[in-house]
Amino acid sequence: MMIFKLFTLPIRSLIKLGEKIQEEVDQELYDLTNIQQQLIELHMMYDMEEIDEEAYIEREQELLNRYKIAKEREKNEY
């Protein structure tokens, strides 16, 4: 039994670490303020012709989808 615990301890620690990293990534990915800032930067890049319309629309759609998910998550937390 003790040997089993010795082998599973590092695995459980790795799983917990992985869960913590995933939680932080999700928090960053679905942070409303961060998404809003990225939308502003994207719009500025398009206005300054640093990106073309196709790239702008694609990235904007991705950010708007993340924004929608973030709003749903926020609503479910309260």
Sine and cosine of phi, psi and omega as CSV:
sin_phi,cos_phi,sin_psi,cos_psi,sin_omega,cos_omega
0.00,0.00,-0.65,0.76,-0.01,-1.00
-0.90,0.43,-0.64,0.77,0.01,-1.00
-0.89,0.45,-0.66,0.75,0.03,-1.00
-0.86,0.52,-0.70,0.71,0.02,-1.00
-0.88,0.47,-0.63,0.78,0.01,-1.00
-0.90,0.44,-0.59,0.81,0.00,-1.00
-0.98,0.19,-0.57,0.82,-0.06,-1.00
-0.99,0.13,-0.37,0.93,0.00,-1.00
-0.85,0.52,-0.78,0.63,0.02,-1.00
-0.89,0.46,-0.59,0.81,0.00,-1.00
-0.91,0.40,-0.71,0.71,0.02,-1.00
-0.89,0.45,-0.63,0.78,0.03,-1.00
-0.90,0.44,-0.66,0.75,0.04,-1.00
-0.90,0.43,-0.65,0.76,0.03,-1.00
-0.89,0.45,-0.71,0.70,0.03,-1.00
-0.88,0.47,-0.67,0.74,0.04,-1.00
-0.89,0.46,-0.70,0.71,0.03,-1.00
-0.87,0.49,-0.67,0.75,0.02,-1.00
-0.90,0.43,-0.66,0.76,0.00,-1.00
-0.91,0.42,-0.69,0.72,0.03,-1.00
-0.88,0.47,-0.70,0.71,0.01,-1.00
-0.88,0.48,-0.65,0.76,0.02,-1.00
-0.88,0.48,-0.70,0.72,0.00,-1.00
-0.93,0.37,-0.63,0.78,0.05,-1.00
-0.89,0.45,-0.72,0.69,0.03,-1.00
-0.87,0.49,-0.66,0.75,-0.01,-1.00
-0.88,0.47,-0.69,0.73,0.02,-1.00
-0.93,0.37,-0.69,0.73,-0.05,-1.00
-0.91,0.42,-0.57,0.82,-0.09,-1.00
-0.92,-0.38,0.44,0.90,0.07,-1.00
-0.99,0.16,0.87,-0.49,-0.08,-1.00
-0.85,0.53,-0.70,0.71,-0.02,-1.00
-0.89,0.46,-0.67,0.74,0.02,-1.00
-0.89,0.45,-0.69,0.72,0.00,-1.00
-0.90,0.43,-0.69,0.72,0.02,-1.00
-0.87,0.50,-0.68,0.73,0.02,-1.00
-0.89,0.46,-0.67,0.75,0.01,-1.00
-0.91,0.41,-0.60,0.80,0.05,-1.00
-0.90,0.44,-0.66,0.75,0.03,-1.00
-0.89,0.46,-0.74,0.68,0.00,-1.00
-0.88,0.48,-0.66,0.75,0.02,-1.00
-0.87,0.49,-0.71,0.70,0.00,-1.00
-0.89,0.46,-0.66,0.75,0.03,-1.00
-0.89,0.45,-0.67,0.75,0.03,-1.00
-0.87,0.49,-0.65,0.76,0.02,-1.00
-0.92,0.38,-0.70,0.71,0.02,-1.00
-0.87,0.49,-0.58,0.81,-0.01,-1.00
-1.00,0.04,0.12,0.99,0.03,-1.00
0.86,0.51,0.56,0.83,0.08,-1.00
-0.99,0.13,-0.38,0.92,0.07,-1.00
-0.73,-0.68,0.43,-0.90,0.00,-1.00
-1.00,0.06,0.12,-0.99,-0.09,-1.00
-0.90,0.45,-0.62,0.78,-0.01,-1.00
-0.89,0.46,-0.72,0.69,0.02,-1.00
-0.90,0.43,-0.64,0.77,0.02,-1.00
-0.87,0.49,-0.77,0.64,-0.04,-1.00
-0.89,0.45,-0.68,0.73,-0.01,-1.00
-0.88,0.47,-0.75,0.66,-0.02,-1.00
-0.93,0.38,-0.63,0.78,0.02,-1.00
-0.88,0.48,-0.68,0.73,0.00,-1.00
-0.88,0.47,-0.67,0.74,0.03,-1.00
-0.87,0.49,-0.73,0.69,-0.01,-1.00
-0.91,0.41,-0.64,0.77,0.01,-1.00
-0.92,0.40,-0.59,0.81,0.07,-1.00
-0.90,0.43,-0.69,0.73,0.05,-1.00
-0.90,0.44,-0.62,0.79,0.02,-1.00
-0.88,0.47,-0.69,0.72,0.01,-1.00
-0.88,0.48,-0.70,0.71,0.03,-1.00
-0.89,0.45,-0.68,0.73,0.00,-1.00
-0.88,0.48,-0.66,0.75,0.02,-1.00
-0.90,0.43,-0.65,0.76,0.04,-1.00
-0.90,0.44,-0.69,0.72,0.02,-1.00
-0.88,0.47,-0.68,0.73,0.01,-1.00
-0.88,0.48,-0.69,0.73,-0.01,-1.00
-0.90,0.44,-0.62,0.78,-0.02,-1.00
-0.96,0.28,-0.37,0.93,0.01,-1.00
-0.97,0.26,-0.43,0.91,-0.08,-1.00
-0.97,-0.25,0.00,0.00,0.00,0.00
